[in-house]
Amino acid sequence: QGRQAKEDESSEDDMFEEKEEQEHQPFDKSEQEESSPEIPQKAVPKKLRASSKQRNQFERIGKDVEQWANNVLFEEDDKTADGWKEVACNKFAKKKFNRDGRTQVYVKWMPDTRDEKDIDQPMSTKPQTYPCLKCYTTIDAPLHHVCSFLANEETIGLYNELVVDHADVEELSPNAKITWTKCPKILFVKPRDFVTYCSHWWKGDGTQVLVNQACDHVDRPGVMLEGQGDCCRGFAIRGANFISKDPDDPNKTRITMLSHANPGGGLPQWAMTSVVNAVVQIEPFKFFHNINEGICNYYDQDTALSKSQLAQTSTVGNDGLPGRSKKPAGIAHLGFTCFWPNGGGLKEESNKPLVMNHPSPVEELDNTMWANSDNDDEDGAIMEELDD
């Protein structure tokens, strides 16, 4: 009986230890995704999971996108050349969103503009074209106000109601990341989510360049076909934003945008065309109108939110990183959201090309040393102006 009691006690101890081990085992991500399909808004991004080869590939993609955007946006004097069509703002919305004609929008339908080697999986089994927009507008605020406003994720609701949730998925470097964004139902198109690579840097003339391209990530699998889930995967195929001083007025800012996107879900061409034709006459004009109004009201009213943003952007988060700017950057678009409130963008010298590759294995590992010299005179002046 004594031996039996010891065996029973030993068995109970084994069961307890096994249960305790199970309770302390890492959480199964597959079970989490099945039981909790909603992605938390403030998920902490994982840093530098991508290999050196993958990071270099993303850096190349960023420069490829910039070159593509430069050719489309600035090479032709005639903005309607090469098949582009100007879009008139809806006559009922024009009085509010584009009364003074400050925003010009053009559309062209084209196939996937990404390099074939950068496409993880085709977006459609059939040849299709997708809408590409190019937009030109002027904001009634100086460049540093515009950049600070757009770099603050707390201001999203002031200018873009098409972002209902967002999160950083993986940080690739101080100026590049992979992001996840969700948009609401638009007309008869169900909610969409997007996984997008985003990066930014600064030109020698002070222009902020922000580029994006659709990508995949193992941590954010998507539903590819309409009807298979509450939210379907869309694609911010390729895009770029150039934010610069207005050469005619230092107190104004120019934003030039290029955006090629696919709503996804396997929508037939006629359905995609119907949605785009309805949305494109309002949403781009509304987006830039809201940015202009939001920035002006934001700083004029001297709200608690604007004060917190001034304090945030005056805090330098990238000291000691050669070749990187302290100026804030970012924006919330349909298809991606990315924010660098404490800076981190690479700086291009006026007469030298931007060097994107890591110069040594050690620098590659810590991802903090890049190949340009640092000159923060302009950055310091901007920070002092913000502090004032």
C-alpha atoms as a printed R data frame, in Angstrom:
    type eleno elety resid chain resno       x      y       z
1   ATOM     1    CA   GLN     A     1   0.000  0.000   0.000
2   ATOM     2    CA   GLY     A     2   2.902  2.347   0.866
3   ATOM     3    CA   ARG     A     3   4.496  1.628  -2.534
4   ATOM     4    CA   GLN     A     4   1.135  2.258  -4.274
5   ATOM     5    CA   ALA     A     5   0.661  5.541  -2.396
6   ATOM     6    CA   LYS     A     6   4.140  6.719  -3.487
7   ATOM     7    CA   GLU     A     7   3.421  5.746  -7.093
8   ATOM     8    CA   ASP     A     8   0.093  7.636  -6.992
9   ATOM     9    CA   GLU     A     9   1.826 10.662  -5.467
10  ATOM    10    CA   SER     A    10   4.576 10.484  -8.096
11  ATOM    11    CA   SER     A    11   1.949 10.236 -10.839
12  ATOM    12    CA   GLU     A    12   0.157 13.302  -9.513
13  ATOM    13    CA   ASP     A    13   3.466 15.216  -9.388
14  ATOM    14    CA   ASP     A    14   4.211 14.263 -13.007
15  ATOM    15    CA   MET     A    15   0.753 15.419 -14.086
16  ATOM    16    CA   PHE     A    16   1.217 18.709 -12.233
17  ATOM    17    CA   GLU     A    17   4.640 19.308 -13.781
18  ATOM    18    CA   GLU     A    18   3.301 18.487 -17.259
19  ATOM    19    CA   LYS     A    19   0.415 20.903 -16.780
20  ATOM    20    CA   GLU     A    20   2.790 23.585 -15.502
21  ATOM    21    CA   GLU     A    21   5.063 23.117 -18.547
22  ATOM    22    CA   GLN     A    22   2.080 23.477 -20.868
23  ATOM    23    CA   GLU     A    23   1.036 26.687 -19.140
24  ATOM    24    CA   HIS     A    24   4.511 28.152 -19.615
25  ATOM    25    CA   GLN     A    25   4.999 27.088 -23.224
26  ATOM    26    CA   PRO     A    26   5.117 29.879 -25.862
27  ATOM    27    CA   PHE     A    27   1.709 30.827 -27.209
28  ATOM    28    CA   ASP     A    28   0.888 29.130 -30.508
29  ATOM    29    CA   LYS     A    29   0.553 31.919 -33.096
30  ATOM    30    CA   SER     A    30  -1.650 29.790 -35.347
31  ATOM    31    CA   GLU     A    31  -4.116 29.268 -32.476
32  ATOM    32    CA   GLN     A    32  -4.026 32.989 -31.729
33  ATOM    33    CA   GLU     A    33  -4.860 33.893 -35.311
34  ATOM    34    CA   GLU     A    34  -7.730 31.406 -35.440
35  ATOM    35    CA   SER     A    35  -9.268 32.559 -32.169
36  ATOM    36    CA   SER     A    36  -8.441 36.269 -32.479
37  ATOM    37    CA   PRO     A    37  -8.600 37.424 -36.093
38  ATOM    38    CA   GLU     A    38  -8.592 41.085 -35.055
39  ATOM    39    CA   ILE     A    39  -5.102 42.592 -35.101
40  ATOM    40    CA   PRO     A    40  -4.354 44.919 -32.165
41  ATOM    41    CA   GLN     A    41  -3.780 48.508 -33.207
42  ATOM    42    CA   LYS     A    42  -0.745 49.050 -31.025
43  ATOM    43    CA   ALA     A    43   1.073 45.792 -31.749
44  ATOM    44    CA   VAL     A    44   4.799 46.146 -31.116
45  ATOM    45    CA   PRO     A    45   6.756 45.678 -34.375
46  ATOM    46    CA   LYS     A    46   9.523 43.120 -34.567
47  ATOM    47    CA   LYS     A    47  12.880 44.620 -35.435
48  ATOM    48    CA   LEU     A    48  15.357 43.396 -38.010
49  ATOM    49    CA   ARG     A    49  13.895 39.969 -38.644
50  ATOM    50    CA   ALA     A    50  14.633 40.397 -42.334
51  ATOM    51    CA   SER     A    51  17.989 39.129 -43.520
52  ATOM    52    CA   SER     A    52  20.675 41.412 -44.884
53  ATOM    53    CA   LYS     A    53  19.774 40.283 -48.407
54  ATOM    54    CA   GLN     A    54  16.101 41.097 -47.856
55  ATOM    55    CA   ARG     A    55  16.857 44.531 -46.410
56  ATOM    56    CA   ASN     A    56  19.085 45.332 -49.366
57  ATOM    57    CA   GLN     A    57  16.288 44.202 -51.665
58  ATOM    58    CA   PHE     A    58  13.842 46.552 -49.980
59  ATOM    59    CA   GLU     A    59  16.343 49.411 -50.244
60  ATOM    60    CA   ARG     A    60  16.650 48.761 -53.975
61  ATOM    61    CA   ILE     A    61  12.868 48.691 -54.266
62  ATOM    62    CA   GLY     A    62  12.678 52.096 -52.591
63  ATOM    63    CA   LYS     A    63  15.012 53.700 -55.112
64  ATOM    64    CA   ASP     A    64  13.269 51.917 -58.006
65  ATOM    65    CA   VAL     A    65   9.933 53.334 -56.862
66  ATOM    66    CA   GLU     A    66  11.397 56.834 -56.580
67  ATOM    67    CA   GLN     A    67  12.798 56.644 -60.120
68  ATOM    68    CA   TRP     A    68   9.471 55.357 -61.469
69  ATOM    69    CA   ALA     A    69   7.595 58.146 -59.683
70  ATOM    70    CA   ASN     A    70  10.001 60.831 -60.889
71  ATOM    71    CA   ASN     A    71   9.487 59.709 -64.484
72  ATOM    72    CA   VAL     A    72   5.693 59.774 -64.148
73  ATOM    73    CA   LEU     A    73   5.291 62.954 -62.099
74  ATOM    74    CA   PHE     A    74   7.953 65.337 -63.345
75  ATOM    75    CA   GLU     A    75   9.276 64.290 -66.763
76  ATOM    76    CA   GLU     A    76   6.300 65.431 -68.845
77  ATOM    77    CA   ASP     A    77   5.207 69.078 -69.020
78  ATOM    78    CA   ASP     A    78   1.818 67.920 -70.251
79  ATOM    79    CA   LYS     A    79   0.247 66.064 -67.337
80  ATOM    80    CA   THR     A    80  -2.263 64.385 -69.652
81  ATOM    81    CA   ALA     A    81   0.448 62.883 -71.878
82  ATOM    82    CA   ASP     A    82   0.884 59.110 -72.185
83  ATOM    83    CA   GLY     A    83  -2.748 58.237 -71.528
84  ATOM    84    CA   TRP     A    84  -3.345 60.160 -68.287
85  ATOM    85    CA   LYS     A    85  -6.803 61.702 -67.879
86  ATOM    86    CA   GLU     A    86  -7.593 64.644 -65.635
87  ATOM    87    CA   VAL     A    87 -10.296 64.012 -63.046
88  ATOM    88    CA   ALA     A    88 -12.769 66.787 -62.266
89  ATOM    89    CA   CYS     A    89 -13.913 67.082 -58.682
90  ATOM    90    CA   ASN     A    90 -17.555 66.124 -58.182
91  ATOM    91    CA   LYS     A    91 -19.591 69.296 -58.744
92  ATOM    92    CA   PHE     A    92 -21.412 68.937 -55.430
93  ATOM    93    CA   ALA     A    93 -18.161 68.389 -53.530
94  ATOM    94    CA   LYS     A    94 -16.074 70.978 -55.373
95  ATOM    95    CA   LYS     A    95 -17.389 73.949 -53.400
96  ATOM    96    CA   LYS     A    96 -16.055 72.397 -50.215
97  ATOM    97    CA   PHE     A    97 -13.058 70.337 -51.245
98  ATOM    98    CA   ASN     A    98 -11.540 72.158 -54.230
99  ATOM    99    CA   ARG     A    99 -13.136 75.566 -54.479
100 ATOM   100    CA   ASP     A   100  -9.905 77.321 -55.438
101 ATOM   101    CA   GLY     A   101  -8.643 74.501 -57.684
102 ATOM   102    CA   ARG     A   102  -5.526 73.948 -55.571
103 ATOM   103    CA   THR     A   103  -5.596 70.182 -56.188
104 ATOM   104    CA   GLN     A   104  -5.209 68.514 -59.595
105 ATOM   105    CA   VAL     A   105  -5.894 64.777 -59.979
106 ATOM   106    CA   TYR     A   106  -5.132 62.498 -62.920
107 ATOM   107    CA   VAL     A   107  -5.898 58.803 -63.421
108 ATOM   108    CA   LYS     A   108  -4.552 56.062 -65.643
109 ATOM   109    CA   TRP     A   109  -5.310 52.334 -65.643
110 ATOM   110    CA   MET     A   110  -2.233 50.137 -65.899
111 ATOM   111    CA   PRO     A   111  -1.058 46.598 -65.016
112 ATOM   112    CA   ASP     A   112   1.079 45.805 -61.985
113 ATOM   113    CA   THR     A   113   3.984 48.265 -62.121
114 ATOM   114    CA   ARG     A   114   6.288 46.333 -59.778
115 ATOM   115    CA   ASP     A   115   9.377 44.518 -61.024
116 ATOM   116    CA   GLU     A   116   8.546 40.860 -61.658
117 ATOM   117    CA   LYS     A   117  11.242 39.676 -59.250
118 ATOM   118    CA   ASP     A   118   9.589 41.678 -56.444
119 ATOM   119    CA   ILE     A   119   6.155 40.062 -56.790
120 ATOM   120    CA   ASP     A   120   5.746 37.295 -54.193
121 ATOM   121    CA   GLN     A   121   2.462 36.119 -55.678
122 ATOM   122    CA   PRO     A   122   0.316 37.467 -58.537
123 ATOM   123    CA   MET     A   123  -2.655 39.573 -57.478
124 ATOM   124    CA   SER     A   124  -4.883 37.977 -60.102
125 ATOM   125    CA   THR     A   125  -4.913 34.897 -62.308
126 ATOM   126    CA   LYS     A   126  -6.165 37.022 -65.202
127 ATOM   127    CA   PRO     A   127  -4.491 40.032 -66.848
128 ATOM   128    CA   GLN     A   128  -5.990 43.160 -65.300
129 ATOM   129    CA   THR     A   129  -5.306 46.860 -65.077
130 ATOM   130    CA   TYR     A   130  -5.526 48.864 -61.881
131 ATOM   131    CA   PRO     A   131  -6.080 52.577 -61.181
132 ATOM   132    CA   CYS     A   132  -3.071 54.812 -60.725
133 ATOM   133    CA   LEU     A   133  -3.514 58.375 -59.455
134 ATOM   134    CA   LYS     A   134  -1.143 61.286 -59.630
135 ATOM   135    CA   CYS     A   135  -1.997 64.378 -57.620
136 ATOM   136    CA   TYR     A   136  -0.560 67.862 -57.228
137 ATOM   137    CA   THR     A   137  -1.589 70.210 -54.430
138 ATOM   138    CA   THR     A   138  -0.477 73.128 -52.267
139 ATOM   139    CA   ILE     A   139  -0.824 73.350 -48.486
140 ATOM   140    CA   ASP     A   140  -1.132 76.716 -46.735
141 ATOM   141    CA   ALA     A   141   1.540 75.959 -44.146
142 ATOM   142    CA   PRO     A   142   5.360 75.832 -44.085
143 ATOM   143    CA   LEU     A   143   7.141 72.559 -44.737
144 ATOM   144    CA   HIS     A   144   8.147 71.828 -41.145
145 ATOM   145    CA   HIS     A   145   4.538 72.261 -39.944
146 ATOM   146    CA   VAL     A   146   3.270 69.903 -42.642
147 ATOM   147    CA   CYS     A   147   5.894 67.252 -41.886
148 ATOM   148    CA   SER     A   148   5.284 67.416 -38.132
149 ATOM   149    CA   PHE     A   149   1.516 67.190 -38.555
150 ATOM   150    CA   LEU     A   150   1.654 64.203 -40.907
151 ATOM   151    CA   ALA     A   151   4.281 62.425 -38.792
152 ATOM   152    CA   ASN     A   152   1.907 62.300 -35.814
153 ATOM   153    CA   GLU     A   153  -0.357 59.237 -35.837
154 ATOM   154    CA   GLU     A   154  -2.745 61.026 -33.479
155 ATOM   155    CA   THR     A   155  -3.744 63.384 -36.321
156 ATOM   156    CA   ILE     A   156  -4.923 60.642 -38.699
157 ATOM   157    CA   GLY     A   157  -8.585 61.275 -37.908
158 ATOM   158    CA   LEU     A   158  -8.216 64.943 -38.848
159 ATOM   159    CA   TYR     A   159  -7.571 64.164 -42.511
160 ATOM   160    CA   ASN     A   160  -8.096 60.475 -43.369
161 ATOM   161    CA   GLU     A   161 -11.255 58.671 -42.295
162 ATOM   162    CA   LEU     A   162 -10.372 55.691 -44.515
163 ATOM   163    CA   VAL     A   163  -7.913 54.354 -41.934
164 ATOM   164    CA   VAL     A   164  -9.730 52.422 -39.206
165 ATOM   165    CA   ASP     A   165  -6.771 50.451 -37.824
166 ATOM   166    CA   HIS     A   166  -3.036 50.226 -38.368
167 ATOM   167    CA   ALA     A   167   0.157 48.724 -36.954
168 ATOM   168    CA   ASP     A   168   3.862 48.468 -37.676
169 ATOM   169    CA   VAL     A   169   4.723 44.877 -38.575
170 ATOM   170    CA   GLU     A   170   8.514 44.992 -38.810
171 ATOM   171    CA   GLU     A   171  11.140 47.709 -38.595
172 ATOM   172    CA   LEU     A   172  13.802 47.247 -41.259
173 ATOM   173    CA   SER     A   173  15.946 50.287 -40.453
174 ATOM   174    CA   PRO     A   174  15.552 53.714 -38.823
175 ATOM   175    CA   ASN     A   175  13.850 54.949 -41.996
176 ATOM   176    CA   ALA     A   176  12.043 51.860 -43.336
177 ATOM   177    CA   LYS     A   177   9.362 49.483 -42.100
178 ATOM   178    CA   ILE     A   178   6.636 47.065 -43.128
179 ATOM   179    CA   THR     A   179   3.165 48.200 -42.087
180 ATOM   180    CA   TRP     A   180  -0.377 46.851 -41.828
181 ATOM   181    CA   THR     A   181  -3.435 49.030 -42.431
182 ATOM   182    CA   LYS     A   182  -7.177 48.433 -42.540
183 ATOM   183    CA   CYS     A   183  -9.813 50.499 -44.337
184 ATOM   184    CA   PRO     A   184 -13.618 50.397 -43.986
185 ATOM   185    CA   LYS     A   185 -16.218 49.257 -46.491
186 ATOM   186    CA   ILE     A   186 -16.332 51.579 -49.512
187 ATOM   187    CA   LEU     A   187 -19.582 51.441 -51.477
188 ATOM   188    CA   PHE     A   188 -20.144 47.719 -52.117
189 ATOM   189    CA   VAL     A   189 -16.485 46.765 -51.530
190 ATOM   190    CA   LYS     A   190 -15.993 45.108 -48.141
191 ATOM   191    CA   PRO     A   191 -13.262 46.253 -45.713
192 ATOM   192    CA   ARG     A   192  -9.712 45.772 -46.930
193 ATOM   193    CA   ASP     A   193  -6.358 45.362 -45.221
194 ATOM   194    CA   PHE     A   194  -2.930 46.048 -46.699
195 ATOM   195    CA   VAL     A   195   0.643 44.970 -45.972
196 ATOM   196    CA   THR     A   196   3.070 47.519 -47.358
197 ATOM   197    CA   TYR     A   197   6.761 48.357 -47.331
198 ATOM   198    CA   CYS     A   198   7.383 52.048 -46.569
199 ATOM   199    CA   SER     A   199  10.564 54.103 -46.535
200 ATOM   200    CA   HIS     A   200  11.565 57.752 -46.521
201 ATOM   201    CA   TRP     A   201  14.581 59.995 -47.002
202 ATOM   202    CA   TRP     A   202  15.418 63.644 -47.636
203 ATOM   203    CA   LYS     A   203  16.709 65.159 -50.849
204 ATOM   204    CA   GLY     A   204  19.499 67.707 -50.903
205 ATOM   205    CA   ASP     A   205  16.986 70.530 -51.471
206 ATOM   206    CA   GLY     A   206  15.015 69.567 -48.335
207 ATOM   207    CA   THR     A   207  12.282 67.564 -50.090
208 ATOM   208    CA   GLN     A   208  10.889 64.621 -48.133
209 ATOM   209    CA   VAL     A   209  10.544 61.505 -50.290
210 ATOM   210    CA   LEU     A   210   8.231 58.795 -48.985
211 ATOM   211    CA   VAL     A   211   7.788 55.609 -51.040
212 ATOM   212    CA   ASN     A   212   5.710 52.460 -50.656
213 ATOM   213    CA   GLN     A   213   5.236 49.084 -52.326
214 ATOM   214    CA   ALA     A   214   2.933 46.135 -51.608
215 ATOM   215    CA   CYS     A   215   4.606 43.122 -50.042
216 ATOM   216    CA   ASP     A   216   3.860 39.993 -48.005
217 ATOM   217    CA   HIS     A   217   4.724 39.209 -44.406
218 ATOM   218    CA   VAL     A   218   4.380 35.951 -42.515
219 ATOM   219    CA   ASP     A   219   2.919 37.748 -39.489
220 ATOM   220    CA   ARG     A   220   0.055 39.253 -41.496
221 ATOM   221    CA   PRO     A   221  -1.514 36.624 -43.793
222 ATOM   222    CA   GLY     A   222  -4.497 37.874 -45.767
223 ATOM   223    CA   VAL     A   223  -7.800 36.660 -47.181
224 ATOM   224    CA   MET     A   224  -7.378 36.848 -50.945
225 ATOM   225    CA   LEU     A   225 -10.905 36.297 -52.272
226 ATOM   226    CA   GLU     A   226 -14.121 38.189 -51.603
227 ATOM   227    CA   GLY     A   227 -16.558 36.283 -49.422
228 ATOM   228    CA   GLN     A   228 -13.975 34.184 -47.586
229 ATOM   229    CA   GLY     A   229 -13.763 36.536 -44.611
230 ATOM   230    CA   ASP     A   230 -14.935 39.836 -43.169
231 ATOM   231    CA   CYS     A   231 -11.828 41.616 -44.474
232 ATOM   232    CA   CYS     A   232 -10.061 41.007 -47.779
233 ATOM   233    CA   ARG     A   233  -6.474 41.792 -48.797
234 ATOM   234    CA   GLY     A   234  -5.910 44.869 -50.956
235 ATOM   235    CA   PHE     A   235  -2.618 46.066 -52.426
236 ATOM   236    CA   ALA     A   236  -0.964 49.483 -52.362
237 ATOM   237    CA   ILE     A   237   0.984 48.303 -55.407
238 ATOM   238    CA   ARG     A   238   3.388 51.218 -55.640
239 ATOM   239    CA   GLY     A   239   3.435 54.849 -54.655
240 ATOM   240    CA   ALA     A   240   5.448 57.916 -53.729
241 ATOM   241    CA   ASN     A   241   4.935 61.252 -51.994
242 ATOM   242    CA   PHE     A   242   7.208 64.247 -52.522
243 ATOM   243    CA   ILE     A   243   6.702 66.930 -49.866
244 ATOM   244    CA   SER     A   244   8.647 70.123 -50.542
245 ATOM   245    CA   LYS     A   245   8.770 73.862 -50.008
246 ATOM   246    CA   ASP     A   246   6.708 75.902 -52.420
247 ATOM   247    CA   PRO     A   247   9.357 77.713 -54.515
248 ATOM   248    CA   ASP     A   248   7.033 80.712 -54.847
249 ATOM   249    CA   ASP     A   249   6.076 81.040 -51.164
250 ATOM   250    CA   PRO     A   250   8.208 79.781 -48.240
251 ATOM   251    CA   ASN     A   251   5.102 79.706 -46.036
252 ATOM   252    CA   LYS     A   252   3.454 77.072 -48.256
253 ATOM   253    CA   THR     A   253   4.201 73.442 -49.064
254 ATOM   254    CA   ARG     A   254   3.752 71.363 -52.192
255 ATOM   255    CA   ILE     A   255   2.685 67.720 -52.051
256 ATOM   256    CA   THR     A   256   3.023 65.613 -55.169
257 ATOM   257    CA   MET     A   257   1.616 62.099 -54.925
258 ATOM   258    CA   LEU     A   258   1.611 58.986 -57.097
259 ATOM   259    CA   SER     A   259  -0.477 55.980 -56.034
260 ATOM   260    CA   HIS     A   260  -1.090 52.717 -57.886
261 ATOM   261    CA   ALA     A   261  -3.464 50.353 -56.064
262 ATOM   262    CA   ASN     A   262  -5.577 47.227 -56.415
263 ATOM   263    CA   PRO     A   263  -8.654 46.745 -54.174
264 ATOM   264    CA   GLY     A   264  -8.072 42.978 -54.369
265 ATOM   265    CA   GLY     A   265 -10.642 40.309 -53.607
266 ATOM   266    CA   GLY     A   266 -10.793 39.110 -57.193
267 ATOM   267    CA   LEU     A   267 -13.151 41.918 -58.204
268 ATOM   268    CA   PRO     A   268 -13.986 41.840 -61.920
269 ATOM   269    CA   GLN     A   269 -12.759 44.740 -63.998
270 ATOM   270    CA   TRP     A   270 -16.233 46.293 -64.381
271 ATOM   271    CA   ALA     A   271 -16.788 46.343 -60.606
272 ATOM   272    CA   MET     A   272 -13.384 47.885 -59.970
273 ATOM   273    CA   THR     A   273 -14.025 50.525 -62.609
274 ATOM   274    CA   SER     A   274 -17.424 51.421 -61.128
275 ATOM   275    CA   VAL     A   275 -16.018 51.918 -57.636
276 ATOM   276    CA   VAL     A   276 -12.990 53.904 -58.772
277 ATOM   277    CA   ASN     A   277 -15.024 56.209 -61.031
278 ATOM   278    CA   ALA     A   278 -17.279 57.076 -58.111
279 ATOM   279    CA   VAL     A   279 -14.557 57.474 -55.485
280 ATOM   280    CA   VAL     A   280 -11.869 59.274 -57.496
281 ATOM   281    CA   GLN     A   281 -14.078 62.346 -58.044
282 ATOM   282    CA   ILE     A   282 -14.253 62.990 -54.304
283 ATOM   283    CA   GLU     A   283 -11.721 61.206 -52.096
284 ATOM   284    CA   PRO     A   284  -8.370 62.627 -53.377
285 ATOM   285    CA   PHE     A   285  -9.735 66.187 -53.224
286 ATOM   286    CA   LYS     A   286 -11.208 65.544 -49.792
287 ATOM   287    CA   PHE     A   287  -7.932 64.027 -48.567
288 ATOM   288    CA   PHE     A   288  -5.806 67.066 -49.451
289 ATOM   289    CA   HIS     A   289  -8.505 69.529 -48.353
290 ATOM   290    CA   ASN     A   290  -8.597 67.844 -44.956
291 ATOM   291    CA   ILE     A   291  -4.810 67.960 -44.679
292 ATOM   292    CA   ASN     A   292  -4.808 71.687 -45.452
293 ATOM   293    CA   GLU     A   293  -7.665 72.482 -43.075
294 ATOM   294    CA   GLY     A   294  -6.334 70.119 -40.425
295 ATOM   295    CA   ILE     A   295  -2.858 71.646 -40.356
296 ATOM   296    CA   CYS     A   296  -4.083 75.236 -40.315
297 ATOM   297    CA   ASN     A   297  -6.579 74.607 -37.509
298 ATOM   298    CA   TYR     A   298  -4.137 72.390 -35.656
299 ATOM   299    CA   TYR     A   299  -1.541 75.120 -35.219
300 ATOM   300    CA   ASP     A   300  -3.866 78.147 -35.148
301 ATOM   301    CA   GLN     A   301  -5.892 76.800 -32.227
302 ATOM   302    CA   ASP     A   302  -2.756 75.842 -30.259
303 ATOM   303    CA   THR     A   303  -4.533 72.776 -28.935
304 ATOM   304    CA   ALA     A   304  -3.198 70.390 -26.326
305 ATOM   305    CA   LEU     A   305  -2.677 67.855 -29.130
306 ATOM   306    CA   SER     A   306  -0.528 70.279 -31.128
307 ATOM   307    CA   LYS     A   307   1.491 71.160 -28.028
308 ATOM   308    CA   SER     A   308   2.194 67.494 -27.391
309 ATOM   309    CA   GLN     A   309   3.281 67.090 -30.994
310 ATOM   310    CA   LEU     A   310   5.636 70.055 -30.767
311 ATOM   311    CA   ALA     A   311   7.217 68.491 -27.707
312 ATOM   312    CA   GLN     A   312   7.391 65.133 -29.457
313 ATOM   313    CA   THR     A   313   9.102 66.428 -32.589
314 ATOM   314    CA   SER     A   314  11.505 68.533 -30.552
315 ATOM   315    CA   THR     A   315  12.809 65.378 -28.904
316 ATOM   316    CA   VAL     A   316  15.658 64.008 -30.954
317 ATOM   317    CA   GLY     A   317  15.383 60.234 -31.222
318 ATOM   318    CA   ASN     A   318  18.214 59.586 -33.663
319 ATOM   319    CA   ASP     A   319  21.223 61.361 -32.223
320 ATOM   320    CA   GLY     A   320  24.522 59.903 -33.244
321 ATOM   321    CA   LEU     A   321  23.318 58.278 -36.461
322 ATOM   322    CA   PRO     A   322  25.573 59.610 -39.235
323 ATOM   323    CA   GLY     A   323  23.788 60.701 -42.376
324 ATOM   324    CA   ARG     A   324  20.322 60.708 -40.789
325 ATOM   325    CA   SER     A   325  17.931 63.593 -40.340
326 ATOM   326    CA   LYS     A   326  16.132 64.462 -37.103
327 ATOM   327    CA   LYS     A   327  13.159 65.886 -38.985
328 ATOM   328    CA   PRO     A   328   9.800 64.093 -38.510
329 ATOM   329    CA   ALA     A   329   8.258 62.251 -41.443
330 ATOM   330    CA   GLY     A   330   5.263 60.088 -42.292
331 ATOM   331    CA   ILE     A   331   1.683 60.042 -43.586
332 ATOM   332    CA   ALA     A   332  -1.524 57.988 -43.421
333 ATOM   333    CA   HIS     A   333  -2.791 56.902 -46.833
334 ATOM   334    CA   LEU     A   334  -5.385 54.483 -48.107
335 ATOM   335    CA   GLY     A   335  -3.198 51.372 -48.160
336 ATOM   336    CA   PHE     A   336  -0.443 52.272 -45.711
337 ATOM   337    CA   THR     A   337   0.398 54.287 -42.626
338 ATOM   338    CA   CYS     A   338   3.954 55.083 -41.556
339 ATOM   339    CA   PHE     A   339   5.289 57.495 -38.964
340 ATOM   340    CA   TRP     A   340   8.759 58.616 -37.888
341 ATOM   341    CA   PRO     A   341   8.006 61.435 -35.404
342 ATOM   342    CA   ASN     A   342  11.622 61.567 -34.211
343 ATOM   343    CA   GLY     A   343  13.193 61.374 -37.647
344 ATOM   344    CA   GLY     A   344  15.670 58.803 -38.898
345 ATOM   345    CA   GLY     A   345  15.533 59.434 -42.637
346 ATOM   346    CA   LEU     A   346  18.690 59.312 -44.697
347 ATOM   347    CA   LYS     A   347  19.907 62.644 -46.051
348 ATOM   348    CA   GLU     A   348  21.103 63.160 -49.578
349 ATOM   349    CA   GLU     A   349  23.858 65.698 -50.028
350 ATOM   350    CA   SER     A   350  23.250 68.272 -52.739
351 ATOM   351    CA   ASN     A   351  25.935 67.010 -55.108
352 ATOM   352    CA   LYS     A   352  26.189 63.361 -54.059
353 ATOM   353    CA   PRO     A   353  23.865 60.407 -54.673
354 ATOM   354    CA   LEU     A   354  22.199 58.800 -51.671
355 ATOM   355    CA   VAL     A   355  24.072 55.676 -50.513
356 ATOM   356    CA   MET     A   356  21.566 53.053 -49.383
357 ATOM   357    CA   ASN     A   357  23.683 49.952 -48.756
358 ATOM   358    CA   HIS     A   358  25.305 49.000 -45.446
359 ATOM   359    CA   PRO     A   359  29.061 49.618 -45.733
360 ATOM   360    CA   SER     A   360  30.208 46.884 -43.328
361 ATOM   361    CA   PRO     A   361  28.954 43.702 -41.631
362 ATOM   362    CA   VAL     A   362  29.203 45.315 -38.176
363 ATOM   363    CA   GLU     A   363  27.139 48.301 -39.238
364 ATOM   364    CA   GLU     A   364  24.738 45.929 -40.939
365 ATOM   365    CA   LEU     A   365  24.133 44.044 -37.714
366 ATOM   366    CA   ASP     A   366  23.333 47.038 -35.539
367 ATOM   367    CA   ASN     A   367  21.675 48.862 -38.455
368 ATOM   368    CA   THR     A   368  22.699 52.256 -37.133
369 ATOM   369    CA   MET     A   369  25.652 53.337 -39.284
370 ATOM   370    CA   TRP     A   370  25.020 54.478 -42.839
371 ATOM   371    CA   ALA     A   371  27.286 55.823 -45.491
372 ATOM   372    CA   ASN     A   372  26.620 59.564 -45.625
373 ATOM   373    CA   SER     A   373  28.158 62.339 -43.534
374 ATOM   374    CA   ASP     A   374  25.842 64.183 -41.146
375 ATOM   375    CA   ASN     A   375  24.983 67.873 -41.304
376 ATOM   376    CA   ASP     A   376  22.222 68.863 -38.921
377 ATOM   377    CA   ASP     A   377  22.314 72.656 -39.284
378 ATOM   378    CA   GLU     A   378  18.968 72.773 -41.070
379 ATOM   379    CA   ASP     A   379  17.489 70.191 -38.712
380 ATOM   380    CA   GLY     A   380  18.567 72.161 -35.666
381 ATOM   381    CA   ALA     A   381  17.047 75.358 -37.051
382 ATOM   382    CA   ILE     A   382  13.748 73.590 -37.627
383 ATOM   383    CA   MET     A   383  13.732 72.116 -34.132
384 ATOM   384    CA   GLU     A   384  14.434 75.536 -32.626
385 ATOM   385    CA   GLU     A   385  11.561 77.002 -34.604
386 ATOM   386    CA   LEU     A   386   9.265 74.253 -33.351
387 ATOM   387    CA   ASP     A   387  10.380 74.890 -29.769
388 ATOM   388    CA   ASP     A   388   9.592 78.584 -30.159
